[in-house]
Amino acid sequence: KLYEVPKENKPIKILCFANHLNEMKGSGVIRAIKAEDKDNKLEFHFLGNAYGLDDCGISHGRFKRQDLPKKVKSIKQN
């Protein structure tokens, strides 16, 4: 299943494939979205290099292609 409706007490998880994610590639958009998230209902998860976004979500670092399903499953379960 590619998505699920979160329970009321759980955040909405957003997975970002951050291949050297920086200002030119949209990090400013993520910052703006997170700034509007006053109730802290959005939980960004970055796979790959996400520069300067530590305060906007959880960085899972670089990964190998074959490890992607495990990473996604882990994010979904936590």
Helices and strands as residue ranges (DSSP letters): E 12-21, G 23-25, H 27-36, E 42-50, E 57-59, G 65-67, H 68-77
